[in-house]
Amino acid sequence: MKNITIVGGGYVGLSLGVLLSQKNKVEIIEIDQQKIDFINQKKSYIDEELMQEFFDTKELNLSAKQSDSKCYKKSDFVIVATPTDYDEETNFFNVESVENVINDVMKSNPECMVIIKSTIPVGFTERMRQKHHTQKIYFSPEFLREGSSLNDNLDPSRIIVGGKDKNAEEFAKLLAENTINTLPSTKIILMDSTEAEAVKLFSNTYLAMRVAFFNELDSYCESYGLRAYDVINGVSLDNRVGNHYNNPSFGYGGYCLPKDTKQLLANYENVPNNIIKAIVEANSTRKDFIADSIIQQKPKVVGIYRLVMKKGSDNYRFSAVLGIMKRIKAKGIKVIIYEPTSLAKDIYNSKILDDLDEFKKQSCIILANRNEEAIKDVSDKVYTRDIFGEN
């Protein structure tokens, strides 16, 4: 059994904590006292059924607390899962929180292995190794989906660790032995840290490209009166294309895709490119198209049904519909919101209603990124590009 400290209790940190605490002693370091209380009370603050099921049925050796001077002293592994938002001014991730954790660990327990799970710029891990004169800092990309983060850790598509030594192999096996698969069937890939960092950015940018492609296909169909379902279905049945990430939306959003695509584009500063730049720009173009489609109808009140990106998620940070909402409001159109996961009373000075019936009544048009049963009774008001009824 290993002593593992995880810094940051978001989607990545909590799902890793639950995964690894099945066979190890895990402590999550978190600044939010409410999250700490939830973890210590064996409750999930992330809206995932499987997560709460594990809290209820598994004997998890998991606890949480705020940071103190002794939190890394007995750790065999410190996993850094703090947020690294994209800084629009510097065109880079803000990695200050990651650097602070590494500094603290190196001071208190330099023999400990540090694994970065936060998304970082290409080359960051190697710079940290040189700065602290150690090889015990590694990057291991995560490939989690909101709404199924624990399931994705339990049944990973691959486990990648940026390092080719025994420590990297040990951490990869530590993750693998807690999955539902046997070790031989779990794909473990060891590579240099810089390549591992690139894998994360290119993986998410490719997914963003698929979203953007099918959104532009849908824009074409709507503009020329084609049935988008038939076109997408016809394209996707080609095995070389596949039918994943092909359901039209208002644009890609969430924690990863917007910032990762922008960071990758920044890394291309001295490299010729067309596609990467187009992927970033395509998301804004899609929001313009959706907003214009609504504005042309000249509604008095536009209702935003759910800010969350997809079903089963409670996250609406960087949600595409927020950008559309701003564009509509800029034309002087009143916007109201129905978002039951929000504790706020308004967003961008648009009122959040907690009464769904009243929301339906007041709305002339209801903008819904994902169509749901709850608004089927007012389908004549609903504007959505959700074709397949799935994320």
N, C-alpha and C positions, 0 to 999 in steps of 0.2 A: 504493500500500500504506500502510495506517494502522498506527500504533503503538497497540495497545489493551491496557489493563490491566483485568483482571477480579478483583474482590475477593470471594473466597468460591468454594470449589470443590465445592459440592454439586451436586444435579441441575441447577439453573439455570446455575450458573457453568461447570461442566464441559461441558455440552451447547453452551452459547454459545461457549465456548473452542474446541471442536472445529469448530463451524460456521464461526466467523469466521477461524480460522487457516488456512483453505483459501486465502485471498487476502490475509491481513494478518498482521502480527507480533503475536502475542498472548502475554501473560504473566499467569498466574493467581497471585494472592497468597493464600496459604492458611496457616493456623496448624498444621495437621496435617502433620507431616513425612512420615508414611507416604503420604498423598495426594500430596505433592510428589514423592516418589520414584517413585510410580506414573506420574505424568504425564511426568516426565523420562525414564522408561524406556519411554514409549509404551505404557502399559498402562491399562486402564480399571478403576477400583475400583467402578464402578456396573455392576450386573448387566444389561447391555443388549448384545445380540449386535451390533447395528449400530454401537454406540460402539467396540467393540474392532475391528470390521472397518475402520472409518475409521483407527484407529491403525495397523493392519497394512498398509493399502493406499494411503492418501493421504499426500501430502507436506505434513504439517501443520507450520506455523511456530509451534509451541506449546511453552511451557516454564512452569515454576512455581518459586516460591521463597517464603520468608517475607518479611514486610514489612520495609522499611528506609527510611531518609530520602530515598533517591533513586528510589524505585519509581515515582513519578508524574511525574518531571521531564520525560521525553520523550514522555509520553502525549498522543495526540490525543483519546482517549476513555478515561474510567474508568467501568467498569460495576460498580455495587454490587449484589452478589448474596449478601449476608450474611443469616443467618437472623433473623427477627423473630418470636419466639414471643409468643403472647398471654399477657399478664399478668392473671391472674384477680383480683388485688387492685385494680389500677387500671382494669380493663376496657379496656385498650388494648394495642396491640402494643408490645413493648420495642424501640424503634428506636435504642437507644444505639449499636450497632455501625455503623448507617448514618450517624448524625450524626458519629461519630468519623472515618469515612472521608472524609466531605465536608469536615470541618474540616482534615484533613491535606492533601487535594487543594488546597483553596483557599489554604493557606499556601505550598505548594511550586510549584503550577502553576495560578494563577487563570484562565489563558486556556483551560485544558482543559475539554472538555465532560463533565459528569458525568451518567450515566444510571442512575437507580435501577430495579433489577429486583426488589428485595426488596418484599414486600407491606407496605404502609404505611397509616396512617390517612388518611382523606380530608382534604385540606388541608395535608398535611405538606410536599409539594414547594414550595408557595407560601411557607410559613413559612421554609423553608431559603433560598429566593431572597431574601426580605426580610432575613433575618439576615445573609447574606453579600453583599448588595447586588449581585447578579448574576442574569442570566436564563439562565445556562449550566448550570442544574440542571434535569433533566427526569425524568419518570417514564414508563416503558414497561412495561406489564403483560405477563407471560408466561402462556401457557396450556398448560402442559406436563402430560403424564400420566406418572406413574411407570411405568417399564418401556419407555417409548417417547419419552423426552425429546428425543433427537437427531432422531428422525423427525419429531416435532412442530415442531422448529425448521427442519428441511429443507422441510417441507410445511405451513406455518402456515395456520390458518384465517383469520387477519388479522394485520396488524402495526399496532399502535397506539403512537403517541408523544405524550406530553403536552406539546405545544408546536406553534406554528403558524409558526415562523420557518424560515430556511434551515438552521440547525443541526439542528432536529428532522427536517426533510426529508432531510438528508444521512444522519442515523443510520438512518432508516427504509429508505433505499435501500441502505445498507451491509448491513443484515440481509437485505433482499430479494435482493440480487445474489449471496448465498451460498446461496440456496434452490435447490430443484430446479425451481422454476417460472420462467417468464419474468416480467419486471417488470410487464407489463400485467395478468397474471393473478393477481398477488399483491395482495390488498386492503390498501392502505395508508390508514390513517385518522389524520389529525392533529387533535387537539383540545386544549383547555386541560388543564393537568396535573390539576386537581381532578376534572374529568370522567373522565380516564383512570384515576385512582385509584378512582373509583366504579365504573367498568366492571369492574375486577378483582373487587371485593367482590360486586357484584351477579351477575356471571357465576358465581362459585363458589357463591354462596348459592342461585341457581336450580338448579344441579346437585345441591346438597345437598337441595333441596326435592323433586326428582324421586326421589332415593334414598329420602328419608323417605316420600314418597307410596306408592311401590311396596312399601316395607317394611310400611307400615300396611295396605295392601291384602292383603299376605301374612299379616299377623297376623290379619286378619279371616277369611281363608280357613281358616287353621289352626284358629281358634277354633270355626268352624261346620262344619268338615269339607268345605269346598269344595276343588276341585282348582285350586290357584293358577295352574298353568300355563295352563289354559284361560281363566281370567278375564284374566290379564295379556296373553295372546296376543290375546284378543278386543278388549281395550282398545287395545293397541299398534298393531294393524293400521289403526287410524284415522290417516290421514296427518297430521292435526292434532296427534296425540300422538307417533307414532313409536315405534320399538322400541329406543332407546338409553337407557342408564341405567335399565333396568327389571328387572334381575335382582336378586331379593331378597338381602339380606345381613344381617349382624349389626348394621349401622349404618354411617354414613359415618365415615371416619377419614383418616389420612395427614397430610401436611405442611400442606395448605391448607384443606380444607373446614371442619374444626372451628374453627380460629382465625379464618378469614375470616367465617364466619357470626356468631360472637360479636362480632367487631369491628364488623360492619355493624349488629348489634343495638345496640351501644353508641353508634353514630352516630345511632341513632333515639331517643336519650334524650328529645329535645324534639319528636319527630314522632310523631303517632298511628300505631300499627301493631298488627296481629294476626298476620299471616302470618309475619313475620321471627322474632318471638318463638316462634311455634309450631314453626318449623323447628328451632330450637336445642333446644327441649324435646322434640321428637319423637325425637331421637336417644337421649336418656336413656330415654324410654318404651320404645323398641325393645329396648334392652339389658335393661331390667327384664323385658320379655316373654320374651325368649330365656332369661335366667337362671332365671326362674320355671318355664319349660317343662322345664328340666333338673332343677331342685331338686325338683319334684313327683315325679320318677321315683326319688328317694332313692338315687342311686348312691353306692357307697363311694369310687370313684376316677373322676374326670373327666379325660380326656386332651384337651389342646388341640393339635390338629393344625395347625401353622403359625400364627405370630403375624402374618405379613405380610398386608397388606391384600388383595393380589390376586396372581394368577400373573404371573411376570416381574418381581416387585418384591422388593427386599431390605430394604424399610423397614417397621418395625412400630411406629414412634413414633406415638402417639395412635391405635393400632389399636383398633377397636371391641371386639375380643375381649378386650382387656386389661380393659376395664370389666366385661364379663360375668364374666371370671375372678375379679375382686375380689368381685363379688356372690355367686358360688358359694362362694368361700372363706369369706366372712363367715358362712355357714351351717354351717361346720365340715366341709365336704366336701373331701377331699384332691384336689389338682389336680397333674397332671404335664404336661409340655410336650414336644412334638417340634418343634424349629425349627433346621434345619441351618445357617441363616445366622448364628445367634447364637454368639458366643464365650464368653458367660457360662455359668456352671454352674447358675444358678437365676434366677428372676424372681419378685419378691414372695414369696420363700421357697418357691417351687414349683420342684422339680427339673426341669432340662432333660435329657432322655434323647437320646443320639446313636444309639441302636440302635432303629430303627423297629419291628422285630419285637417287641422287649421292650416298647416303648411300647404296641403293640396288645394285647399279652398282659395288661399291667397295667391297662389302661383298661376300665372298665365301660361308659362312654359316651365316644365320641370326638366332640368339638365341632370342626366344620370349616366355616369361613366359605366356602371354595371347595372343592368336591369334586374329588378328583384320582384318577388311576388307581392311585396307590400305596396307597390305602386301600379300593379296591373289594372286596378279598378279605374285608374285615370290615364290609361295608355294613350288616349287622344291628346293629352298634354305633354307626354314624355318625349324628350329628344335624347336619343342614345345611339351610339354606333356599335353597341354590344350585339353581335350577330349570333354567337354560339352559346350564350348564357353561361359563360365560364370565364375564369381569369385569364 
